[in-house]
Amino acid sequence: MTVRVVLADDQPLVRTALRMVIADESGLEVVGEAGTGAEAVALAEKERPDVVVMDIRMPGMDGIEATRLITRGSGGAHVTHVTHVIVLTTFDDDDCLYGALRAGAAGFLVKDMALEDILDAIRVVATGDGLLAPSVTRRLIRDFADRPVSPAPSARSVGGITGREREVLALIGGGLSNTEIAERLSISVATAKTYVSRLLTKLDARDRVRLVIIAYESGLVASGR
């Protein structure tokens, strides 16, 4: 199945470079380009792409607000189509990272990454898995633990899940992959994947990045651990 992509960046050269690389890849297709956050939101509503590759610093509406608008209502058990957002920026700092993830981004990349890695990230995010290779997850967890925040009034509850699912959620929050969760709990990888799928549905989470944040905000994973 072809992954439909929208490119949002105020630099035409960046969009052109990404479009040319994607054009040479089977299974990926650029269905629109935007130079502002507002244009990205409009394109996402019109084209219903699988992935939006989003810059942060754009004139008018920035990429974080555009991400929030695109992902709001996109996801959950009763939504037939989900648009995932990958933030691609030159600003590799904590404020951008947390702002993007809290807005609903499924991944966070920097523009000096190899183009092949960006293409791989688009494919991964399109499956709903998020950018959660262990190295990426652990960087996020390490930074998150160094900057504890108080749960917002609207923070999600983890009620309605079983004790075992709570254990799995805590391990996801600790940065463990499905294989590592299976080893820790002495279960099969397939069973670990089933628990993750159930958590995504029960907590109305778009991807594992959301589960990581829920685990921290709910106190299942202690900051600084």
Residue pairs with C-beta under 8 A, 6 or more apart in sequence:
1 27
2 27
2 28
2 29
3 27
3 28
3 29
3 50
3 51
3 122
3 123
3 126
4 29
4 31
4 47
4 48
4 49
4 50
4 51
5 22
5 28
5 29
5 30
5 31
5 49
5 50
5 51
5 52
5 53
5 122
6 30
6 31
6 32
6 33
6 34
6 40
6 43
6 44
6 47
6 49
6 51
6 52
6 53
7 15
7 18
7 19
7 30
7 32
7 33
7 34
7 52
7 53
8 33
8 34
8 35
8 36
8 37
8 39
8 40
8 43
8 52
8 53
8 54
8 55
8 58
8 63
8 66
9 15
9 18
9 34
9 35
9 53
9 54
9 55
9 58
9 88
10 35
10 36
10 55
10 57
10 58
10 59
11 55
12 35
14 55
14 111
15 33
15 35
17 115
18 30
18 53
18 115
18 118
19 30
19 33
21 115
21 118
21 119
22 28
22 29
22 30
22 119
22 122
23 30
25 119
27 123
28 119
28 122
28 123
31 47
31 49
32 43
32 46
32 47
32 49
33 43
34 40
34 42
34 43
35 58
35 59
36 58
36 59
36 60
36 61
37 54
37 58
37 60
37 61
37 62
37 63
37 65
37 66
38 60
38 61
38 66
40 52
40 54
40 63
40 66
40 70
41 61
41 66
41 69
41 70
43 49
43 52
44 52
44 70
44 83
48 81
48 83
49 83
50 82
50 83
50 84
50 126
51 83
51 84
51 85
51 86
51 122
51 125
51 126
52 67
52 70
52 83
52 84
52 85
52 86
53 86
53 88
53 118
53 122
54 63
54 66
54 67
54 85
54 86
54 87
54 88
54 105
55 63
55 87
55 88
55 89
56 62
56 63
56 64
56 87
56 89
56 91
56 96
56 99
56 100
57 63
57 89
57 90
57 91
58 66
63 87
63 89
63 100
64 87
64 96
64 99
64 100
64 103
65 103
67 85
67 87
67 100
67 103
67 104
67 105
68 103
68 104
70 83
70 85
70 104
71 83
71 84
71 85
71 103
71 104
71 105
71 206
72 104
73 79
74 81
74 82
74 83
74 104
74 206
75 82
75 104
75 204
75 205
75 206
76 204
76 206
77 201
77 204
82 128
82 206
84 106
84 107
84 125
84 126
84 128
84 130
84 206
84 207
85 103
85 104
85 105
85 106
85 107
86 105
86 106
86 107
86 108
86 109
86 121
86 122
86 125
86 131
87 96
87 100
87 105
87 107
87 108
87 109
88 109
88 110
88 111
88 118
89 96
89 100
89 108
89 109
89 110
89 111
90 110
90 111
90 112
92 110
94 143
94 147
96 108
97 108
97 140
97 143
98 144
98 147
100 108
101 108
101 140
101 209
101 213
102 213
104 206
104 210
105 209
106 125
106 128
106 130
106 131
106 206
106 207
106 209
107 121
107 124
107 125
107 130
107 131
107 209
108 131
109 117
109 118
109 121
109 131
121 131
124 130
124 131
125 131
125 207
128 200
128 206
128 207
129 207
129 208
130 207
130 208
130 209
131 209
132 177
132 207
132 208
132 209
132 212
134 175
134 176
134 177
134 180
137 175
137 177
137 212
138 175
140 175
140 209
140 212
141 173
141 174
141 175
141 212
141 221
144 212
144 213
144 216
144 223
145 223
145 224
145 225
146 224
148 223
148 224
149 217
151 217
151 218
151 219
152 217
155 214
155 217
155 218
156 203
156 204
156 214
156 217
156 218
157 218
158 166
158 169
158 203
158 214
158 218
158 220
160 202
161 169
161 198
161 199
161 202
161 203
164 185
164 195
165 195
165 198
165 199
165 202
166 220
167 185
168 181
168 185
168 192
168 195
168 196
168 199
169 199
169 211
169 214
169 215
169 220
170 215
170 220
170 221
171 180
171 181
171 184
171 185
172 181
172 196
172 199
172 208
172 211
172 212
172 215
173 211
173 212
173 214
173 215
173 216
173 220
173 221
174 215
174 221
174 225
175 212
176 184
178 189
178 192
178 193
178 196
179 189
179 192
181 187
181 192
181 195
181 196
182 188
182 189
182 191
182 192
185 192
196 208
196 211
199 205
199 211
200 206
200 207
200 208
200 210
200 211
203 210
203 211
203 214
205 211
205 214
215 221
216 223
